[in-house]
Amino acid sequence: MPPAGYRAETATEIKRSRFITTIARTDSESAMRSVVAEVRGCYPDARHHCLAYRLDDGGATRAGSSDGGEPAGTAGMPMLHALTSSNIFNVTAVVTRYFGGVKLGASGLTRAYGGCVTDAVARIPLVAREVRPVWSVRVPHADAGKLQEELLRMGAAVVDAAYAEEVTLRLVGADVPAKVAQAGQGRLEAVRDGAQVVETPTRPPPRTDI
């Protein structure tokens, strides 16, 4: 999927028609609809705003497309095929077309709309979503600083700290309970305290300096 907040726009001309492709990260149908509305607002005089989207709904894929006034099957479906072929999720593609006076025919439209999205997807930096368990441990104030240093050295990361009668540290990392037990010499215990969603880059953006 694209990184959070990602949005990009590219434009190309095919036989005097201008195609503007907007690609955006969308995590819900409401976000998808917002992107479509924003694009329509940016180009209110365009004759066609064609759509394809794919969402990951807890492991189940939701997808849809719209031909935006083009002949049935010539815009939305090839756009969706481009997203599906790339196996990309949580993304919405809108292709806006300004007609240039030359008809492309059904096959020409299919190639144009599918090609616009394929080219745009190839430029997207990608991330993978990982859900990591969060652990908490309560420690006396006098020992909190030393414990944090030891846990950081062992590879556990502190998400946050709450200060009351004792300090509660929330941690992520591999084998946190074992590391807490070791750092606390058996006197401390880590308990499960929710989860943290982390997005790790898997494909950087394309270089523009070559």
N, C-alpha and C positions, 0 to 999 in steps of 0.2 A: 504494500500500500504506500501511497505518498506520505511524506511526513505531515504532522499536524499543521494546519494552516496553509498547506501548499495550494497555490493557484498560479496558473501560467496561461499565457495566450500566445498563439501563433497565427499567422495569416499567410495565405497563398492564393495565387490566381490561376485558374484553370479555364481556358477558352473564354476569357473575359469575365467569368464569374469570380467573385471574391469570396473565399471561404475563411472564416475566422473561427479558430478552434479554441475553446476554453476548457481546460482540465483543472479540476479542483478536488481536494480531499473532502469527502463527505462521509460522516459516520452514521447518518440516519436519513430517512426519507424527507424529513422536514428540512434538513440541511441541503439535500438535493434540490428540493423545490425552491429554496432560497437562492441557490446558485442560478437556476433557470430564470427566476424572476429578475435577478440582478443583470444577467446577460440581456434579457429582453429590454430592461430599462436602459442599458448602455447603447443598444442598437434598435431603437423602436421602429425605424423605417425599413428594417430588413424584412424580406418576404418569408424567410424560413429560419426557424430556430429548431434544429433537430437534436435529439437527446438519446443518450445511452448511459446507464449507470449499473454498478454492481456494489452490493453491500454485504458485509459479513455479519450476520445476525447470530452471534454465538455459535459459529460453526456451520450454520445454514446460510446458503447464498440467496439473496434477493436481487433480482435483476429486472430491468425493464428498458424500453426504448420507445421512441416516438419519431415518426417521419416528418413531423413539423410542417405538413402541407405538401411535401414532395410525394410523388407516386408511391403507393404502398410497397414496402420492402426495399426501397432504394436508398434509404438514409439510416434510419434507426437500427435496423438489423445488421448492416455491415459495420456500423459503429460499435454495436454490442459485440459482434464477432471479434473485432480488434481488441476489445478489453478482455474478452474471454480467452483469446489466444495468448494474451500476455499473462494470464492468470493473476490479474490485478484486482484488488478489492477496495472497498471504501473510496470509490472514485466516481465522479460524474463528468461526462464529456458533453459539451454543447457545441455544435457546429452551426454557426450563423452564415447564411448565404445571401449575398447580393447578386442577383441575376444580371448577367452582362449582355444579354441579348442573343446568345448562342445556345441553343438547346444541346444538352449533353447526352440525352437518351438514357434509358434505364441502366444500361451497363456502365455508361460514363458516370452517372450519378453514384452508382454503387462503388466504383473504384475511387471516386473523389472523396466521398464521405468516409469510407473505410480507410483510405490512405491518409487522410488528415488525422484521424485518431491514432493510427499506427505510428505515424511520425511523431505526434505529440507524446505518446506513451513512452517512446524510446528515449525521450529527454527527461523523464521523471526520475528524480532520486527516490529510492525505495527504502522502506524501513520494515522490520519484522516486529510484531508485538509479542511481548513475553510477560506473563503474569508471574511475579515472584512473591513468595510468602514473606510476610513481615512478622518479626518477632519482637517482643518487649521483655525487658528485664528491669527489675527495681533494685536500686543500689543506694547505700548511704551516700550523703553528699560528700563526705570526706574521701570516698573511694571512687567517685564518678569519673574524675579526670583521668586517673591512672587506668581505670578500666577501659575508657574510650580509647586511649592511646594503644593499649594492648590489643583491643579488638580490631582497630584499624590496621595495626601491624599484621594481624592474622588474616586480613582480607574481608572483614565485615564492615559494612558502611552504615553510618548512623543516619537514619531518616530524619528524626527530630528528637528533642528531649523536653520533658515536662518536669518542672520543679515544684515539689510540694514538701511533705515531711521527708520523702525520699525522692531521688531522681529516677524517672522512668525513661529509659532509652528505648527507642524503636529502631530495629536493625534489619538490614537485608544482606543477603550473601549466602554462600554455600556453607552448609553444616553449622549454622549459627548456634543451635543449642549446644553442640559439642564444644564450640569455641568459647561460649559463655561459661560453660562448666569448667573448662580448662583455665580460662583467664581468672575466674572467680575461685579457683582451687576447690571446686566442688560445693561452694557455699551459695552459689547463685544458679537460678534456673530461668531459662528463656521460655516464654509461652507464646503460642500463636496469636497474632494480633492483626488480622486482616491480610490484605494483599496490595501489591503495588504493580501497576502496569508500566512497563518500560518498553520504549521503542528504540530498537538498535538499527543503525544504518546498515543496509545490505548492498546498496548500489549508490555510489556518490553521483552528484550531478555531473553532466558532461563538461569537459574542459572547454573553455572559450578562448584560450590563449594559443591554440595551435591551428 
